[in-house]
């Protein structure tokens, strides 16, 4: 599904219902109020604000080629990334897409600050982060020392990464969750484009904290928010030198996305784990 609001989220209408699609959508990006795309099992795009949508790939990827993140930039360019390091690119306002390169070593998620510079990373227990300076054709591995869930960069030098450090019995990771003895939520900061990272925040999230901190978002170099599991909301007004907890209202919330349009108005989406995994949207008009 694709849902749309024109009143700040008070009411939502369905714009796209694909019915029996096998995998659905996971990410959405708009370059302006009219032109946008969603990605998942395939790519659907609109040029009229969502009134009509057209499928762009023709042949839907298999499960191993599922498309995750999508990002539209400038007047016509955009990227979509997926499993097994797949990177797709458009240069004609999303009307056609082609494989740009395949990068098995870096993971499917991405954050671009312009047409050339961006970072690829592997969320959900993949400990990898790579930088590109040529639009994704070549990638340079960076060491962050956490399992990266999300990144945000204010420019090509200043950025943040959120994720976790897991502690295991006997110091050895297994595929059994009961062998995990602690999960630390961690925020890392860089001022040299990711060459070096320093820890700004580290806090025990408990064994049920996986994946701990999930998403970070800034409105400028100083003011930002991080959300995560256990209803966690963190806020900074000094570029991450100090992070303070804000109340979500319920420790049983798993929070997955956050976006603010200014220092006061913002939204968080997630799920309530004790209420049938009910979808939740949180809204603030006072900065959290």
C-alpha positions as CSV (number, residue, x, y, z in Angstrom):
1,X,0.0,0.0,0.0
2,X,0.8,3.7,-0.4
3,X,-1.0,6.1,1.9
4,X,-1.2,9.9,1.5
5,X,-2.1,12.9,3.8
6,X,-2.7,16.5,3.1
7,X,-3.5,17.6,6.6
8,X,-0.3,16.8,8.5
9,X,-1.3,13.2,9.2
10,X,-4.8,13.7,10.7
11,X,-6.3,11.7,7.9
12,X,-4.8,9.2,5.5
13,X,-6.1,7.9,2.1
14,X,-5.0,4.9,0.1
15,X,-3.3,6.0,-3.2
16,X,-1.9,2.7,-4.3
17,X,-3.1,-0.9,-3.5
18,X,-1.3,-3.5,-5.5
19,X,-3.4,-6.3,-4.1
20,X,-1.6,-9.7,-4.4
21,X,2.0,-8.5,-4.7
22,X,4.4,-11.0,-3.2
23,X,6.6,-8.7,-1.1
24,X,5.1,-5.2,-1.0
25,X,6.9,-1.9,-0.6
26,X,9.5,-0.8,2.0
27,X,10.7,2.7,1.0
28,X,9.4,5.9,-0.6
29,X,11.1,9.0,-1.9
30,X,9.6,12.2,-3.5
31,X,11.8,14.8,-5.3
32,X,8.9,17.3,-5.2
33,X,5.2,17.4,-4.5
34,X,4.3,15.6,-7.8
35,X,7.2,13.3,-8.6
36,X,8.0,10.2,-6.4
37,X,8.6,6.5,-6.3
38,X,8.2,3.5,-4.0
39,X,10.4,0.4,-4.0
40,X,10.1,-3.1,-2.8
41,X,9.2,-6.1,-5.0
42,X,9.3,-3.6,-7.9
43,X,9.3,0.2,-8.4
44,X,6.2,2.2,-8.8
45,X,6.3,5.9,-9.7
46,X,4.0,8.9,-9.9
47,X,4.2,12.2,-11.7
48,X,0.9,13.7,-10.4
49,X,1.3,13.5,-6.6
50,X,0.1,10.0,-6.3
51,X,-3.2,10.2,-8.2
52,X,-1.9,7.6,-10.6
53,X,1.1,5.2,-10.3
54,X,3.0,3.2,-13.0
55,X,5.2,0.1,-12.5
56,X,8.7,0.9,-13.8
57,X,10.6,-2.4,-13.8
58,X,8.2,-4.6,-15.7
59,X,9.7,-7.8,-14.2
60,X,9.5,-7.9,-10.5
61,X,12.7,-9.0,-8.7
62,X,12.8,-12.3,-6.9
63,X,13.1,-12.5,-3.1
64,X,16.9,-12.5,-3.4
65,X,16.8,-9.3,-5.4
66,X,14.3,-7.4,-3.2
67,X,14.8,-3.6,-3.5
68,X,15.0,-1.7,-0.3
69,X,16.1,2.0,-0.1
70,X,15.2,4.5,-2.9
71,X,16.4,8.1,-3.2
72,X,15.5,10.7,-5.8
73,X,17.8,13.7,-6.2
74,X,17.9,16.8,-8.4
75,X,15.6,17.1,-11.4
76,X,16.0,13.6,-12.8
77,X,18.5,11.3,-11.0
78,X,17.8,8.6,-8.5
79,X,19.0,5.3,-7.0
80,X,17.4,2.2,-5.6
81,X,19.3,-0.4,-3.7
82,X,18.6,-4.0,-2.7
83,X,19.7,-7.4,-1.6
84,X,23.0,-9.0,-2.8
85,X,24.4,-5.5,-3.2
86,X,22.1,-4.5,-6.1
87,X,22.2,-0.8,-7.1
88,X,19.8,0.6,-9.7
89,X,19.9,4.1,-11.2
90,X,17.6,6.4,-13.2
91,X,18.5,9.5,-15.1
92,X,15.2,10.3,-16.8
93,X,12.9,11.3,-13.9
94,X,12.3,7.6,-12.9
95,X,10.8,6.5,-16.2
96,X,13.4,3.8,-16.7
97,X,15.8,2.1,-14.3
98,X,19.0,0.1,-15.0
99,X,21.6,-1.7,-12.9
100,X,24.4,0.7,-11.9
101,X,26.6,-1.9,-10.1
102,X,26.5,-4.8,-7.7
103,X,28.2,-4.5,-4.3
104,X,27.9,-7.6,-2.2
105,X,30.2,-6.3,0.5
106,X,28.2,-3.2,1.6
107,X,24.6,-4.0,2.2
108,X,21.4,-2.6,0.6
109,X,20.6,0.7,2.6
110,X,22.0,4.0,1.4
111,X,22.3,7.7,2.2
112,X,23.3,10.2,-0.6
113,X,24.0,13.9,0.0
114,X,24.4,14.7,-3.8
115,X,24.8,12.9,-7.1
116,X,28.3,11.6,-6.3
117,X,28.8,11.2,-2.5
118,X,26.9,8.7,-0.5
119,X,27.2,5.8,2.0
120,X,25.9,2.2,1.8
121,X,25.4,0.1,4.8
122,X,23.7,-3.2,5.9
123,X,21.0,-2.7,8.5
124,X,19.8,-5.5,10.8
125,X,22.9,-7.2,12.0
126,X,25.2,-6.5,9.1
127,X,28.4,-4.8,10.3
128,X,29.4,-2.9,7.1
129,X,29.6,0.7,5.9
130,X,31.0,1.9,2.6
131,X,31.4,5.3,1.0
132,X,31.2,6.2,-2.6
133,X,32.4,9.4,-4.3
134,X,31.3,8.5,-7.8
135,X,27.6,7.8,-7.6
136,X,28.0,4.2,-6.4
137,X,30.4,2.8,-9.1
138,X,33.2,2.3,-6.6
139,X,32.9,1.9,-2.8
140,X,35.4,2.3,0.0
141,X,34.9,0.2,3.2
142,X,34.9,2.2,6.5
143,X,35.2,0.8,10.0
144,X,32.6,2.0,12.5
145,X,32.9,-0.8,15.1
146,X,29.1,-1.2,15.5
147,X,26.4,-3.1,13.6
148,X,25.1,-0.1,11.6
149,X,21.3,0.3,11.4
150,X,21.2,3.8,9.9
151,X,23.3,6.9,9.0
152,X,22.8,10.6,8.4
153,X,25.2,13.1,7.0
154,X,24.8,16.9,7.1
155,X,27.5,17.3,4.4
156,X,30.3,15.2,3.0
157,X,32.3,15.5,6.2
158,X,29.9,15.6,9.2
159,X,27.7,12.6,9.9
160,X,26.3,10.1,12.4
161,X,25.8,6.4,12.5
162,X,23.4,4.5,14.8
163,X,23.5,0.8,15.6
164,X,24.4,-1.7,18.3
165,X,27.1,-3.7,20.0
166,X,26.0,-7.2,21.1
167,X,27.5,-9.2,24.0
168,X,27.3,-13.0,23.8
169,X,28.0,-15.9,26.1
170,X,31.6,-16.9,25.9
171,X,32.2,-13.9,23.6
172,X,31.0,-15.8,20.5
173,X,28.0,-14.8,18.4
174,X,25.5,-17.6,17.6
175,X,22.2,-17.8,15.8
176,X,20.4,-18.4,19.2
177,X,18.9,-15.3,20.7
178,X,19.2,-16.8,24.2
179,X,23.0,-16.7,23.9
180,X,22.9,-12.9,23.8
181,X,23.5,-11.4,27.2
182,X,23.3,-7.6,26.4
183,X,22.6,-5.2,23.5
184,X,24.1,-1.7,23.6
185,X,22.5,1.1,21.6
186,X,25.3,3.3,20.1
187,X,25.6,6.6,18.3
188,X,28.8,7.3,16.4
189,X,30.0,10.7,14.9
190,X,32.4,11.6,12.2
191,X,33.8,15.0,11.0
192,X,36.1,13.6,8.3
193,X,33.6,11.8,6.0
194,X,33.7,8.5,7.9
195,X,37.5,7.9,8.0
196,X,37.3,8.0,11.8
197,X,34.3,7.7,14.2
198,X,33.9,8.7,17.8
199,X,31.2,7.4,20.2
200,X,28.7,10.0,21.3
201,X,26.2,7.8,23.1
202,X,26.2,4.2,24.4
203,X,23.5,2.7,26.6
204,X,22.4,-0.8,27.5
205,X,19.1,-1.7,25.8
206,X,18.8,-5.1,27.4
207,X,18.6,-8.5,25.6
208,X,15.3,-7.5,23.9
209,X,16.9,-4.3,22.5
210,X,17.7,-5.8,19.2
211,X,18.1,-3.9,16.9
212,X,18.3,-1.2,19.7
213,X,18.7,2.2,17.9
214,X,17.2,2.1,14.4
215,X,17.1,5.6,12.7
216,X,18.7,9.0,13.1
217,X,17.6,12.3,11.5
218,X,18.8,15.9,11.7
219,X,17.2,19.1,10.6
220,X,20.6,21.0,10.7
221,X,24.1,20.3,12.1
222,X,22.9,20.7,15.7
223,X,19.4,19.5,16.1
224,X,18.5,15.8,15.6
225,X,16.6,12.8,16.9
226,X,17.2,9.0,17.2
227,X,14.5,6.4,17.7
228,X,14.7,2.7,18.5
229,X,13.1,-0.3,20.2
230,X,11.7,-0.1,23.8
231,X,10.0,3.2,22.9
232,X,13.4,4.9,22.8
233,X,13.5,8.6,21.5
234,X,16.8,10.6,21.9
235,X,17.2,14.3,21.1
236,X,20.2,16.6,20.7
237,X,20.6,20.3,20.2
238,X,24.4,20.5,20.1
239,X,25.3,18.1,17.3
240,X,25.3,15.0,19.5
241,X,27.6,16.2,22.2
242,X,24.7,15.6,24.6
243,X,21.7,13.2,23.9
244,X,18.6,13.4,26.2
245,X,15.7,10.9,26.4
246,X,12.2,12.1,25.3
247,X,9.1,10.2,26.3
248,X,7.3,8.1,23.7
249,X,4.6,7.1,26.2
250,X,5.1,3.3,26.0
251,X,8.2,1.1,26.4
252,X,6.5,-1.6,24.2
253,X,6.8,0.5,21.1
254,X,9.3,-0.5,18.3
255,X,10.1,2.8,16.5
256,X,11.5,2.6,13.0
257,X,11.4,6.0,11.3
258,X,11.6,9.6,12.4
259,X,11.4,12.8,10.4
260,X,11.1,16.5,11.5
261,X,10.3,19.4,9.1
262,X,11.6,22.0,11.6
263,X,12.6,22.2,15.3
264,X,9.0,21.7,16.5
265,X,7.0,19.5,14.1
266,X,7.9,15.8,13.6
267,X,6.6,12.3,13.1
268,X,7.7,8.8,14.2
269,X,6.3,5.5,12.9
270,X,6.6,2.1,14.4
271,X,4.6,-0.8,16.0
272,X,3.2,-1.7,19.4
273,X,4.5,-5.2,20.1
274,X,1.9,-6.1,22.8
275,X,-1.1,-5.1,20.7
276,X,-1.0,-7.4,17.8
277,X,1.9,-5.5,16.2
278,X,-0.4,-2.5,15.6
279,X,1.0,0.2,13.4
280,X,1.7,3.5,15.4
281,X,2.3,7.1,14.2
282,X,3.5,9.5,16.8
283,X,3.4,13.3,16.3
284,X,4.9,16.3,18.2
285,X,4.5,20.0,17.7
286,X,6.9,21.0,20.5
287,X,10.1,19.4,19.5
288,X,9.4,16.1,21.3
